[in-house]
Amino acid sequence: MKTIDWFGRLLLLGLSSFATLFLIGAMVQVSNTGTPGPPPGERVMASPQAGPVDAAPPRPGPPQAPARLPAPAPANPQDQRELLRWAEALTYAVTALALFAAAGVVVLLRLTATLSRIADR
């Protein structure tokens, strides 16, 4: 057996193994519902106390153009954690698909090499 064959086999084994691990990671992220409380190590801020409110009416001034508001972030930190969890699961899944595609390319290259050897006989 040639060195390139061993290299191809090791590359296929490595790509398939990593793709499987990333696929398992994606499934774990999807199935991980978490706890209702904050994750370990996260600081929890107490609700701010109400401060004094000024009762002065706003001053009239020149009309201003409406300010552009940034895209609203999820109001609830739980929603933000949920979005991050799904983004991580999607990243794992896309990486697994890319690794499986790379393993398929290695298989096709090995197949064409074998067919070319047969054709040379």
N, CA, C and O atoms as a MOPAC input file, in Angstrom:
PM7 MOZYME 1SCF
protein

 N      0.84500 1    -1.17600 1     0.00000 1
 C      0.00000 1     0.00000 1     0.00000 1
 C      0.88800 1     1.23500 1     0.00000 1
 O      1.90600 1     1.28400 1     0.69000 1
 N      0.49300 1     2.22000 1    -0.77500 1
 C      1.29700 1     3.42800 1    -0.91100 1
 C      1.07400 1     4.37800 1     0.26100 1
 O      0.09100 1     4.27400 1     0.99400 1
 N      2.00100 1     5.29400 1     0.41200 1
 C      1.91000 1     6.28200 1     1.48500 1
 C      0.69200 1     7.17600 1     1.30200 1
 O      0.04300 1     7.56200 1     2.27400 1
 N      0.38600 1     7.50200 1     0.05100 1
 C     -0.76600 1     8.37500 1    -0.20100 1
 C     -2.07300 1     7.68300 1     0.19400 1
 O     -3.02800 1     8.34600 1     0.59800 1
 N     -2.11400 1     6.35900 1     0.07900 1
 C     -3.30700 1     5.62400 1     0.51000 1
 C     -3.49100 1     5.70700 1     2.02000 1
 O     -4.59900 1     5.91300 1     2.51400 1
 N     -2.38200 1     5.54400 1     2.74700 1
 C     -2.47000 1     5.66300 1     4.20100 1
 C     -2.86400 1     7.06800 1     4.61700 1
 O     -3.65300 1     7.26300 1     5.54200 1
 N     -2.29700 1     8.05100 1     3.91200 1
 C     -2.64400 1     9.43500 1     4.21500 1
 C     -4.13500 1     9.68000 1     3.94900 1
 O     -4.80600 1    10.35300 1     4.73100 1
 N     -4.63800 1     9.14100 1     2.86600 1
 C     -6.06100 1     9.28200 1     2.55100 1
 C     -6.94900 1     8.62500 1     3.59700 1
 O     -7.97900 1     9.17400 1     3.98900 1
 N     -6.54000 1     7.44700 1     4.04100 1
 C     -7.32900 1     6.75500 1     5.07000 1
 C     -7.33000 1     7.52200 1     6.39400 1
 O     -8.36800 1     7.65600 1     7.04200 1
 N     -6.16200 1     8.02000 1     6.78600 1
 C     -6.08800 1     8.78800 1     8.03100 1
 C     -6.88300 1    10.09100 1     7.92500 1
 O     -7.54800 1    10.49600 1     8.87900 1
 N     -6.81300 1    10.74300 1     6.76400 1
 C     -7.56600 1    11.96900 1     6.56700 1
 C     -9.06700 1    11.69000 1     6.62700 1
 O     -9.81400 1    12.44600 1     7.24700 1
 N     -9.50400 1    10.62300 1     5.99300 1
 C    -10.91800 1    10.25400 1     6.03200 1
 C    -11.36800 1     9.91300 1     7.44800 1
 O    -12.45600 1    10.30700 1     7.86800 1
 N    -10.54100 1     9.18900 1     8.17700 1
 C    -10.87400 1     8.84900 1     9.55800 1
 C    -10.95800 1    10.10600 1    10.42700 1
 O    -11.88000 1    10.24200 1    11.23200 1
 N    -10.01400 1    11.01100 1    10.27300 1
 C    -10.02600 1    12.24200 1    11.06600 1
 C    -11.22200 1    13.12400 1    10.73900 1
 O    -11.89400 1    13.61800 1    11.64400 1
 N    -11.49300 1    13.32500 1     9.45300 1
 C    -12.63100 1    14.15600 1     9.07000 1
 C    -13.94900 1    13.56300 1     9.55000 1
 O    -14.81200 1    14.27900 1    10.06000 1
 N    -14.10000 1    12.25900 1     9.38700 1
 C    -15.34500 1    11.61700 1     9.82600 1
 C    -15.49900 1    11.68600 1    11.34500 1
 O    -16.60100 1    11.89600 1    11.85100 1
 N    -14.40500 1    11.51000 1    12.06100 1
 C    -14.48100 1    11.56700 1    13.52100 1
 C    -14.86700 1    12.96000 1    14.00100 1
 O    -15.74100 1    13.10800 1    14.85600 1
 N    -14.21700 1    13.97900 1    13.45200 1
 C    -14.54600 1    15.34500 1    13.86800 1
 C    -15.96300 1    15.72700 1    13.45700 1
 O    -16.66500 1    16.41600 1    14.19700 1
 N    -16.38100 1    15.27900 1    12.27800 1
 C    -17.75000 1    15.58800 1    11.84600 1
 C    -18.76700 1    14.94200 1    12.78800 1
 O    -19.78500 1    15.54900 1    13.12300 1
 N    -18.48700 1    13.71700 1    13.20900 1
 C    -19.38900 1    13.04000 1    14.13900 1
 C    -19.42600 1    13.75800 1    15.48400 1
 O    -20.49600 1    13.91900 1    16.07200 1
 N    -18.26800 1    14.19100 1    15.97300 1
 C    -18.22900 1    14.91200 1    17.24200 1
 C    -18.98300 1    16.24000 1    17.15000 1
 O    -19.69600 1    16.60800 1    18.08400 1
 N    -18.83600 1    16.95800 1    16.04400 1
 C    -19.56000 1    18.21300 1    15.88500 1
 C    -21.05800 1    17.97200 1    15.76600 1
 O    -21.85300 1    18.77700 1    16.25100 1
 N    -21.45000 1    16.88200 1    15.13300 1
 C    -22.87000 1    16.55700 1    15.03900 1
 C    -23.44000 1    16.23400 1    16.42000 1
 O    -24.55700 1    16.63700 1    16.74400 1
 N    -22.68100 1    15.51500 1    17.22100 1
 C    -23.11000 1    15.22600 1    18.59600 1
 C    -23.19800 1    16.51900 1    19.39600 1
 O    -24.12800 1    16.69700 1    20.18200 1
 N    -22.23400 1    17.42900 1    19.20200 1
 C    -22.28000 1    18.72100 1    19.88700 1
 C    -23.51900 1    19.51900 1    19.51600 1
 O    -24.11400 1    20.17300 1    20.37200 1
 N    -23.91700 1    19.47300 1    18.24100 1
 C    -25.12100 1    20.18400 1    17.80900 1
 C    -26.35400 1    19.58200 1    18.46500 1
 O    -27.24500 1    20.31000 1    18.90200 1
 N    -26.41000 1    18.26200 1    18.53600 1
 C    -27.57100 1    17.62300 1    19.16200 1
 C    -27.63200 1    17.93000 1    20.65300 1
 O    -28.71900 1    18.10500 1    21.20500 1
 N    -26.48100 1    17.99800 1    21.30700 1
 C    -26.46200 1    18.32700 1    22.73200 1
 C    -26.95700 1    19.75200 1    22.94900 1
 O    -27.71300 1    20.01000 1    23.88600 1
 N    -26.53600 1    20.68100 1    22.08900 1
 C    -26.97400 1    22.06300 1    22.24000 1
 C    -28.47400 1    22.21200 1    22.00500 1
 O    -29.13200 1    23.00700 1    22.67600 1
 N    -29.01500 1    21.45300 1    21.05800 1
 C    -30.44700 1    21.53400 1    20.78900 1
 C    -31.24400 1    20.94900 1    21.94700 1
 O    -32.28700 1    21.48200 1    22.32700 1
 N    -30.74600 1    19.85000 1    22.50400 1
 C    -31.50600 1    19.19200 1    23.57000 1
 C    -31.28100 1    19.81800 1    24.93500 1
 O    -32.02500 1    19.51600 1    25.86800 1
 N    -30.28400 1    20.67700 1    25.08400 1
 C    -29.97500 1    21.30800 1    26.36000 1
 C    -30.93400 1    22.47600 1    26.58600 1
 O    -30.76100 1    23.55600 1    26.02200 1
 N    -31.93500 1    22.24200 1    27.41200 1
 C    -32.89900 1    23.30900 1    27.66700 1
 C    -32.42600 1    24.23800 1    28.76300 1
 O    -32.93300 1    25.35400 1    28.88100 1
 N    -31.49100 1    23.81800 1    29.54900 1
 C    -30.94200 1    24.68200 1    30.59100 1
 C    -31.87000 1    24.79100 1    31.79200 1
 O    -32.93600 1    24.17700 1    31.84500 1
 N    -31.43500 1    25.57700 1    32.73500 1
 C    -32.22400 1    25.80600 1    33.93200 1
 C    -32.88200 1    27.16900 1    33.82800 1
 O    -32.39700 1    28.02100 1    33.08300 1
 N    -33.95800 1    27.40100 1    34.54100 1
 C    -34.60600 1    28.70000 1    34.43900 1
 C    -33.78800 1    29.83300 1    35.03600 1
 O    -34.02900 1    30.99300 1    34.70400 1
 N    -32.85800 1    29.54500 1    35.88100 1
 C    -32.04800 1    30.58200 1    36.51400 1
 C    -30.86300 1    30.96500 1    35.64600 1
 O    -30.68800 1    30.42300 1    34.55500 1
 N    -30.05100 1    31.89100 1    36.12100 1
 C    -28.86800 1    32.29900 1    35.35900 1
 C    -27.83400 1    31.17700 1    35.33900 1
 O    -27.80900 1    30.35200 1    36.25300 1
 N    -26.97800 1    31.13000 1    34.31400 1
 C    -25.94900 1    30.10600 1    34.27500 1
 C    -24.93200 1    30.32000 1    35.39000 1
 O    -24.82800 1    31.42900 1    35.91500 1
 N    -24.18900 1    29.29900 1    35.76000 1
 C    -23.22100 1    29.43100 1    36.84000 1
 C    -22.18200 1    30.49000 1    36.50600 1
 O    -21.69500 1    30.56600 1    35.37700 1
 N    -21.85400 1    31.29200 1    37.48000 1
 C    -20.84500 1    32.31500 1    37.31500 1
 C    -21.36100 1    33.63600 1    36.78600 1
 O    -20.60700 1    34.60700 1    36.73700 1
 N    -22.63100 1    33.70700 1    36.38700 1
 C    -23.16600 1    34.96800 1    35.87500 1
 C    -23.60500 1    35.83500 1    37.03800 1
 O    -24.21400 1    35.35000 1    37.99100 1
 N    -23.29200 1    37.11700 1    36.95500 1
 C    -23.67200 1    38.04100 1    38.02100 1
 C    -25.12500 1    38.42900 1    37.84400 1
 O    -25.56900 1    38.72400 1    36.73500 1
 N    -25.85000 1    38.42700 1    38.92300 1
 C    -27.25400 1    38.81900 1    38.90200 1
 C    -27.35600 1    40.18900 1    39.54000 1
 O    -26.95800 1    40.38700 1    40.68700 1
 N    -27.89000 1    41.12400 1    38.78900 1
 C    -28.03200 1    42.49200 1    39.28000 1
 C    -29.39300 1    42.64600 1    39.94800 1
 O    -30.41200 1    42.18100 1    39.43600 1
 N    -29.38700 1    43.29900 1    41.08800 1
 C    -30.65000 1    43.58300 1    41.76700 1
 C    -31.37100 1    44.67100 1    40.99000 1
 O    -30.73400 1    45.45300 1    40.28500 1
 N    -32.67100 1    44.72900 1    41.10700 1
 C    -33.43300 1    45.73200 1    40.37600 1
 C    -33.05400 1    47.11700 1    40.90800 1
 O    -32.93700 1    47.31000 1    42.11900 1
 N    -32.86300 1    48.07400 1    40.00200 1
 C    -32.45600 1    49.40600 1    40.46200 1
 C    -33.59000 1    50.06800 1    41.22900 1
 O    -34.76500 1    49.90600 1    40.89900 1
 N    -33.21100 1    50.81900 1    42.26000 1
 C    -34.22800 1    51.50600 1    43.05700 1
 C    -34.70800 1    52.73800 1    42.29900 1
 O    -33.95600 1    53.37000 1    41.55700 1
 N    -35.95900 1    53.05400 1    42.50500 1
 C    -36.53100 1    54.20800 1    41.81100 1
 C    -35.88900 1    55.47700 1    42.34200 1
 O    -35.81300 1    55.68400 1    43.55300 1
 N    -35.43200 1    56.31600 1    41.44300 1
 C    -34.79500 1    57.57000 1    41.82200 1
 C    -35.80400 1    58.70600 1    41.74000 1
 O    -36.93800 1    58.49600 1    41.31100 1
 N    -35.40400 1    59.90700 1    42.14600 1
 C    -36.31400 1    61.04500 1    42.06100 1
 C    -36.61800 1    61.37600 1    40.60100 1
 O    -35.75000 1    61.27800 1    39.73300 1
 N    -37.85000 1    61.76400 1    40.35200 1
 C    -38.29000 1    62.08900 1    39.00400 1
 C    -38.52800 1    63.57700 1    38.92200 1
 O    -39.21000 1    64.13700 1    39.78000 1
 N    -37.98400 1    64.23400 1    37.91400 1
 C    -38.20500 1    65.66700 1    37.71400 1
 C    -39.59400 1    65.88000 1    37.13700 1
 O    -39.99100 1    65.20200 1    36.19000 1
 N    -40.32300 1    66.81300 1    37.70500 1
 C    -41.66900 1    67.09600 1    37.23300 1
 C    -41.69100 1    68.26200 1    36.25700 1
 O    -42.77000 1    68.70100 1    35.85800 1
 N    -40.53500 1    68.77400 1    35.86300 1
 C    -40.49300 1    69.91800 1    34.95200 1
 C    -40.93500 1    69.48500 1    33.56400 1
 O    -40.54000 1    68.42200 1    33.08500 1
 N    -41.75300 1    70.30700 1    32.91600 1
 C    -42.18500 1    69.95400 1    31.56100 1
 C    -41.02700 1    70.10300 1    30.57900 1
 O    -40.11100 1    70.88800 1    30.82600 1
 N    -41.05000 1    69.37500 1    29.48600 1
 C    -39.96600 1    69.50200 1    28.51500 1
 C    -40.00300 1    70.87200 1    27.84200 1
 O    -41.07000 1    71.45300 1    27.64500 1
 N    -38.84300 1    71.36700 1    27.50100 1
 C    -38.74400 1    72.68500 1    26.86800 1
 C    -39.07400 1    72.56500 1    25.38400 1
 O    -38.65700 1    71.61800 1    24.71600 1
 N    -39.82500 1    73.53400 1    24.88100 1
 C    -40.07200 1    73.49700 1    23.43400 1
 C    -38.80700 1    73.90300 1    22.69600 1
 O    -38.06800 1    74.77800 1    23.14600 1
 N    -38.56600 1    73.27300 1    21.58000 1
 C    -37.37700 1    73.56600 1    20.80800 1
 C    -37.63600 1    73.28000 1    19.34700 1
 O    -38.75300 1    72.93500 1    18.96100 1
 N    -36.60800 1    73.42200 1    18.53800 1
 C    -36.80300 1    73.14700 1    17.11300 1
 C    -37.09800 1    71.65700 1    16.90800 1
 O    -36.58500 1    70.80500 1    17.63300 1
 N    -37.93500 1    71.36000 1    15.90500 1
 C    -38.23400 1    69.94700 1    15.66700 1
 C    -36.97300 1    69.21300 1    15.22200 1
 O    -36.17200 1    69.72700 1    14.44200 1
 N    -36.82900 1    68.04100 1    15.72100 1
 C    -35.65000 1    67.23900 1    15.40100 1
 C    -36.06100 1    66.07900 1    14.51700 1
 O    -37.18400 1    65.58000 1    14.58300 1
 N    -35.11800 1    65.66900 1    13.68900 1
 C    -35.36400 1    64.49600 1    12.84000 1
 C    -35.42300 1    63.26700 1    13.74400 1
 O    -34.70500 1    63.19200 1    14.74000 1
 N    -36.27200 1    62.31300 1    13.39900 1
 C    -36.34200 1    61.11000 1    14.24700 1
 C    -35.00500 1    60.38100 1    14.24200 1
 O    -34.39600 1    60.14500 1    13.19900 1
 N    -34.58500 1    60.04200 1    15.42700 1
 C    -33.31000 1    59.34000 1    15.57600 1
 C    -33.47800 1    57.88700 1    15.16700 1
 O    -34.52400 1    57.27700 1    15.38800 1
 N    -32.43000 1    57.35000 1    14.57000 1
 C    -32.46600 1    55.93100 1    14.20200 1
 C    -32.22500 1    55.09600 1    15.44500 1
 O    -31.24700 1    55.28600 1    16.16700 1
 N    -33.11100 1    54.19900 1    15.67000 1
 C    -32.98000 1    53.32700 1    16.82900 1
 C    -32.28500 1    52.04100 1    16.41300 1
 O    -32.56100 1    51.50600 1    15.33900 1
 N    -31.38800 1    51.54100 1    17.25200 1
 C    -30.76500 1    50.25700 1    16.91400 1
 C    -31.80000 1    49.13900 1    16.98800 1
 O    -32.85900 1    49.28200 1    17.59800 1
 N    -31.46600 1    48.03800 1    16.35800 1
 C    -32.36800 1    46.88600 1    16.38200 1
 C    -32.60200 1    46.47700 1    17.82400 1
 O    -31.65200 1    46.39400 1    18.60300 1
 N    -33.84100 1    46.22200 1    18.19100 1
 C    -34.10900 1    45.89100 1    19.58900 1
 C    -33.50700 1    44.54400 1    19.96800 1
 O    -33.68400 1    43.53700 1    19.28300 1
 N    -32.80100 1    44.56800 1    21.06800 1
 C    -32.24000 1    43.33200 1    21.60600 1
 C    -33.33400 1    42.63100 1    22.40100 1
 O    -34.27900 1    43.27000 1    22.86300 1
 N    -33.20500 1    41.32300 1    22.55900 1
 C    -34.19300 1    40.63900 1    23.38200 1
 C    -34.23800 1    41.25300 1    24.78100 1
 O    -33.20400 1    41.44200 1    25.42100 1
 N    -35.43000 1    41.55600 1    25.23900 1
 C    -35.58000 1    42.21000 1    26.53000 1
 C    -35.23200 1    41.26400 1    27.67600 1
 O    -34.73600 1    41.68800 1    28.72000 1
 N    -35.49000 1    40.02600 1    27.47300 1
 C    -35.29800 1    39.04600 1    28.52500 1
 C    -33.93000 1    38.37600 1    28.35200 1
 O    -33.63500 1    37.89500 1    27.25800 1
 N    -33.09200 1    38.32600 1    29.38100 1
 C    -31.80900 1    37.63100 1    29.24500 1
 C    -31.98900 1    36.15500 1    28.91000 1
 O    -31.12400 1    35.54900 1    28.27900 1
 N    -33.10500 1    35.57800 1    29.33000 1
 C    -33.37000 1    34.17400 1    29.00400 1
 C    -33.52400 1    34.01200 1    27.48800 1
 O    -33.05500 1    33.02700 1    26.91800 1
 N    -34.18400 1    34.98100 1    26.83600 1
 C    -34.33100 1    34.92900 1    25.38800 1
 C    -32.97800 1    35.05000 1    24.70100 1
 O    -32.72200 1    34.38100 1    23.69900 1
 N    -32.11700 1    35.89900 1    25.23800 1
 C    -30.79200 1    36.06200 1    24.65500 1
 C    -29.97300 1    34.78500 1    24.79900 1
 O    -29.26800 1    34.39400 1    23.86900 1
 N    -30.05900 1    34.14200 1    25.93800 1
 C    -29.35800 1    32.86600 1    26.11800 1
 C    -29.90000 1    31.81700 1    25.17000 1
 O    -29.14900 1    30.99500 1    24.64600 1
 N    -31.20900 1    31.84600 1    24.95000 1
 C    -31.82700 1    30.89200 1    24.02600 1
 C    -31.30900 1    31.11900 1    22.59800 1
 O    -31.01300 1    30.16200 1    21.88400 1
 N    -31.20300 1    32.38100 1    22.18900 1
 C    -30.67100 1    32.69000 1    20.86200 1
 C    -29.21400 1    32.24300 1    20.73700 1
 O    -28.81400 1    31.68900 1    19.71400 1
 N    -28.43700 1    32.48500 1    21.77000 1
 C    -27.04100 1    32.06000 1    21.74700 1
 C    -26.91400 1    30.54300 1    21.68700 1
 O    -26.03300 1    30.00900 1    21.01300 1
 N    -27.79600 1    29.86300 1    22.39400 1
 C    -27.76700 1    28.38800 1    22.38400 1
 C    -28.07200 1    27.86800 1    20.98100 1
 O    -27.40000 1    26.95600 1    20.49800 1
 N    -29.07700 1    28.43900 1    20.32800 1
 C    -29.43100 1    27.99200 1    18.97800 1
 C    -28.35400 1    28.38800 1    17.97400 1
 O    -28.10100 1    27.64400 1    17.02600 1
 N    -27.72100 1    29.53200 1    18.15900 1
 C    -26.63800 1    29.93200 1    17.25500 1
 C    -25.45600 1    28.97400 1    17.37500 1
 O    -24.81800 1    28.62900 1    16.38000 1
 N    -25.17500 1    28.55100 1    18.60400 1
 C    -24.08200 1    27.59700 1    18.80300 1
 C    -24.42700 1    26.24400 1    18.19500 1
 O    -23.56900 1    25.60100 1    17.58800 1
 N    -25.66800 1    25.80600 1    18.35000 1
 C    -26.08400 1    24.54800 1    17.75500 1
 C    -26.00700 1    24.61000 1    16.23200 1
 O    -25.59600 1    23.64400 1    15.59000 1
 N    -26.40000 1    25.74000 1    15.65600 1
 C    -26.32900 1    25.90400 1    14.20900 1
 C    -24.88400 1    25.91200 1    13.72400 1
 O    -24.58200 1    25.37100 1    12.66000 1
 N    -23.99900 1    26.51800 1    14.49600 1
 C    -22.58600 1    26.52500 1    14.13400 1
 C    -22.01700 1    25.11500 1    14.14200 1
 O    -21.29000 1    24.73100 1    13.22600 1
 N    -22.34500 1    24.34300 1    15.17300 1
 C    -21.90100 1    22.94100 1    15.22100 1
 C    -22.43600 1    22.16100 1    14.02500 1
 O    -21.69600 1    21.39500 1    13.40800 1
 N    -23.71000 1    22.34700 1    13.69100 1
 C    -24.31900 1    21.58600 1    12.60500 1
 C    -23.69900 1    21.94300 1    11.25500 1
 O    -23.43300 1    21.05500 1    10.44500 1
 N    -23.46900 1    23.22200 1    11.00800 1
 C    -22.88200 1    23.63000 1     9.73300 1
 C    -21.44100 1    23.13200 1     9.61900 1
 O    -21.01100 1    22.71700 1     8.54300 1
 N    -20.70400 1    23.17200 1    10.71300 1
 C    -19.33400 1    22.65400 1    10.69700 1
 C    -19.32900 1    21.15500 1    10.44500 1
 O    -18.48000 1    20.65500 1     9.70700 1
 N    -20.27000 1    20.43100 1    11.05000 1
 C    -20.35900 1    18.99000 1    10.80800 1
 C    -20.68000 1    18.70700 1     9.34500 1
 O    -20.10400 1    17.79500 1     8.75200 1
 N    -21.58800 1    19.47400 1     8.76100 1
 C    -21.90100 1    19.27100 1     7.34400 1
 C    -20.69400 1    19.54800 1     6.46000 1
 O    -20.45600 1    18.82800 1     5.49000 1
 N    -19.93600 1    20.57800 1     6.78500 1
 C    -18.73900 1    20.89000 1     5.99600 1
 C    -17.70300 1    19.77200 1     6.11500 1
 O    -17.05300 1    19.41800 1     5.13100 1
 N    -17.55000 1    19.22400 1     7.30400 1
 C    -16.59700 1    18.13200 1     7.48500 1
 C    -17.05700 1    16.86200 1     6.77900 1
 O    -16.23400 1    16.14500 1     6.21000 1
 N    -18.35300 1    16.57200 1     6.80600 1
 C    -18.85500 1    15.41600 1     6.06300 1
 C    -18.66400 1    15.61500 1     4.56000 1
 O    -18.34800 1    14.66200 1     3.84900 1
 N    -18.85000 1    16.83700 1     4.07100 1
 C    -18.62200 1    17.11300 1     2.65100 1
 C    -17.14800 1    16.93400 1     2.29600 1
 O    -16.82800 1    16.39800 1     1.23500 1
 N    -16.25300 1    17.37800 1     3.17400 1
 C    -14.82000 1    17.19700 1     2.93100 1
 C    -14.46100 1    15.71300 1     2.93000 1
 O    -13.64300 1    15.27600 1     2.12100 1
 N    -15.06500 1    14.93700 1     3.82500 1
 C    -14.82100 1    13.49300 1     3.83500 1
 C    -15.33500 1    12.87100 1     2.53500 1
 O    -14.71000 1    11.95600 1     1.99900 1
 N    -16.46700 1    13.35900 1     2.02500 1
 C    -16.98800 1    12.86100 1     0.74700 1
 C    -16.04400 1    13.17100 1    -0.40200 1
 O    -15.88400 1    12.35500 1    -1.31000 1
 N    -15.41600 1    14.34500 1    -0.37200 1
 C    -14.44200 1    14.68700 1    -1.40800 1
 C    -13.23700 1    13.75200 1    -1.34100 1
 O    -12.72100 1    13.33300 1    -2.37700 1
 N    -12.79000 1    13.42400 1    -0.14100 1
 C    -11.66800 1    12.49400 1     0.01200 1
 C    -12.05100 1    11.12200 1    -0.53400 1
 O    -11.24000 1    10.47400 1    -1.19400 1
 N    -13.26500 1    10.67600 1    -0.27000 1
 C    -13.72600 1     9.38100 1    -0.79100 1
 C    -13.74700 1     9.41200 1    -2.31500 1
 O    -13.31400 1     8.45800 1    -2.96300 1
 N    -14.25000 1    10.50400 1    -2.89000 1
 C    -14.28400 1    10.60200 1    -4.35300 1
 C    -12.87900 1    10.62200 1    -4.95300 1
 O    -12.64700 1    10.02300 1    -6.00300 1
 N    -11.94000 1    11.30500 1    -4.29600 1
 C    -10.56500 1    11.31200 1    -4.78700 1
 C     -9.94600 1     9.92100 1    -4.73000 1
 O     -9.24100 1     9.51400 1    -5.65400 1
 N    -10.20500 1     9.19900 1    -3.65700 1
 C     -9.68400 1     7.83000 1    -3.55500 1
 C    -10.31400 1     6.92800 1    -4.60700 1
 O     -9.64800 1     6.06000 1    -5.17200 1
 N    -11.60100 1     7.13900 1    -4.86600 1
 C    -12.30200 1     6.33800 1    -5.86900 1
 C    -11.73200 1     6.59900 1    -7.26200 1
 O    -11.51200 1     5.66100 1    -8.02800 1
 N    -11.49500 1     7.85800 1    -7.58900 1
 C    -10.92900 1     8.15100 1    -8.90100 1
 C     -9.49700 1     7.63500 1    -9.02800 1
 O     -9.09000 1     7.20800 1   -10.10800 1
 N     -8.73500 1     7.66800 1    -7.94700 1
 C     -7.37100 1     7.11400 1    -7.99300 1
 C     -7.41400 1     5.61000 1    -8.22600 1
 O     -6.61700 1     5.07800 1    -8.99800 1
 N     -8.32600 1     4.93400 1    -7.57100 1
 C     -8.45500 1     3.48900 1    -7.75200 1
 C     -8.90300 1     3.16600 1    -9.17000 1
 O     -8.37800 1     2.23600 1    -9.78400 1
 N     -9.85500 1     3.90900 1    -9.69700 1
 C    -10.32000 1     3.67700 1   -11.06000 1
 C     -9.22700 1     3.97400 1   -12.08800 1
 O     -9.14700 1     3.31100 1   -13.12200 1
 N     -8.39600 1     4.95900 1   -11.80700 1
 C     -7.30500 1     5.23100 1   -12.75100 1
 C     -6.25100 1     4.13100 1   -12.72400 1
 O     -5.65200 1     3.83000 1   -13.75600 1
 N     -6.01400 1     3.52500 1   -11.56000 1
 C     -5.09800 1     2.38900 1   -11.48600 1
 C     -5.63400 1     1.19600 1   -12.26100 1
 O     -4.89100 1     0.48600 1   -12.93800 1
 N     -6.95200 1     0.99200 1   -12.14500 1
 C     -7.55900 1    -0.11700 1   -12.88200 1
 C     -7.47500 1     0.14600 1   -14.39000 1
 O     -7.22400 1    -0.77600 1   -15.16600 1
 N     -7.68100 1     1.37700 1   -14.79800 1
 C     -7.63300 1     1.70800 1   -16.21400 1
 C     -6.21600 1     1.59700 1   -16.77500 1
 O     -6.04500 1     1.32600 1   -17.96400 1
 N     -5.21200 1     1.80000 1   -15.94600 1
 C     -3.82100 1     1.69300 1   -16.41500 1
 C     -3.36800 1     0.26200 1   -16.61200 1
 O     -2.33500 1     0.04000 1   -17.24300 1
 N     -4.08800 1    -0.70900 1   -16.10400 1
 C     -3.64700 1    -2.11500 1   -16.22900 1
 C     -3.79300 1    -2.62200 1   -17.60700 1
 O     -3.46900 1    -3.77800 1   -17.87700 1

